């Protein structure tokens, strides 16, 4: 499994900010190429401002399923409700924060 930074609370990438049964993804931030469970973890730990993934990078691996460690591309993640490998469901509320992670 790739290293996930921030205030994780379990081995499925849940953090102190988002820890429901569906909060099982970590995002690789464009600015530092490091995985964090959420934008708040990045803000607390990274030491720099977050930069969203450019729209031209939709085919880059940028999202980690915390259940099976599968890396999804930006496009796969934005088009999915869950992991294409293991079927783990993702929190639909994460779509509300998509602009913090990905340019349109």
C-alpha positions as CSV (number, residue, x, y, z in Angstrom):
1,X,0.0,0.0,0.0
2,X,1.3,3.5,-0.8
3,X,2.1,5.7,2.2
4,X,-0.9,7.7,3.4
5,X,0.0,10.8,5.4
6,X,-2.2,12.8,7.8
7,X,-4.3,11.9,10.8
8,X,-5.4,8.4,9.7
9,X,-7.4,6.3,12.2
10,X,-7.3,2.9,10.6
11,X,-5.7,0.9,7.8
12,X,-8.5,1.7,5.3
13,X,-7.5,5.4,5.1
14,X,-10.2,6.8,7.4
15,X,-9.1,9.9,9.2
16,X,-10.1,12.0,12.2
17,X,-12.2,14.3,9.9
18,X,-14.0,11.7,7.8
19,X,-14.4,8.2,9.3
20,X,-17.7,6.7,8.2
21,X,-17.9,3.2,6.7
22,X,-17.7,4.8,3.2
23,X,-14.7,7.0,3.8
24,X,-12.2,4.6,2.3
25,X,-10.2,6.6,-0.2
26,X,-7.0,8.7,0.0
27,X,-6.2,11.3,-2.6
28,X,-2.7,11.8,-4.1
29,X,-2.4,15.6,-4.1
30,X,-1.1,17.1,-7.3
31,X,1.1,19.6,-5.5
32,X,3.2,17.1,-3.5
33,X,2.3,13.7,-5.1
34,X,1.6,12.4,-1.6
35,X,-1.6,10.6,-0.5
36,X,-3.8,12.1,2.3
37,X,-7.2,10.9,3.4
38,X,-8.7,14.4,2.9
39,X,-8.2,18.1,2.2
40,X,-8.2,18.8,6.0
41,X,-5.4,16.3,6.6
42,X,-3.4,17.9,3.8
43,X,-3.9,21.4,5.2
44,X,-2.8,20.3,8.7
45,X,0.2,18.3,7.6
46,X,1.7,19.2,4.2
47,X,3.1,22.6,5.0
48,X,1.9,24.1,1.7
49,X,-1.3,25.0,-0.1
50,X,-3.2,22.2,-1.9
51,X,-3.2,22.4,-5.7
52,X,-6.0,20.4,-7.5
53,X,-5.2,17.9,-10.3
54,X,-5.2,19.7,-13.7
55,X,-8.1,18.7,-16.0
56,X,-5.5,17.4,-18.5
57,X,-4.3,14.8,-16.0
58,X,-7.6,12.8,-15.8
59,X,-5.7,9.5,-16.6
60,X,-3.2,9.9,-13.8
61,X,-3.5,7.5,-10.8
62,X,-4.6,9.8,-8.0
63,X,-7.0,7.9,-5.7
64,X,-6.3,5.0,-3.5
65,X,-9.0,2.5,-2.4
66,X,-8.3,2.0,1.3
67,X,-10.0,-1.4,1.2
68,X,-7.9,-3.2,-1.5
69,X,-5.1,-0.6,-2.2
70,X,-6.1,-0.3,-5.8
71,X,-5.1,3.0,-7.4
72,X,-7.8,4.7,-9.5
73,X,-7.2,7.4,-12.1
74,X,-8.9,10.7,-11.7
75,X,-11.4,9.7,-14.4
76,X,-12.2,6.3,-12.9
77,X,-12.8,7.8,-9.5
78,X,-15.0,10.7,-10.7
79,X,-17.1,8.2,-12.8
80,X,-17.5,5.6,-10.0
81,X,-19.5,5.1,-6.9
82,X,-17.1,2.5,-5.6
83,X,-13.9,0.6,-6.3
84,X,-13.9,-1.2,-9.6
85,X,-11.6,-3.9,-8.2
86,X,-13.1,-4.8,-4.8
87,X,-16.6,-3.2,-5.0
88,X,-16.1,-1.1,-1.8
89,X,-18.6,1.8,-1.8
90,X,-17.2,5.3,-1.7
91,X,-18.9,8.2,0.2
92,X,-21.1,10.0,-2.3
93,X,-20.7,13.2,-0.1
94,X,-17.1,13.4,-1.4
95,X,-18.4,14.8,-4.6
96,X,-19.2,18.0,-2.7
97,X,-15.4,18.5,-2.2
98,X,-14.3,17.5,-5.7
99,X,-13.1,21.0,-6.7
100,X,-10.6,20.8,-3.8
101,X,-8.9,17.9,-5.5
102,X,-9.6,18.1,-9.2
103,X,-10.0,20.8,-11.8
104,X,-13.1,20.6,-14.0
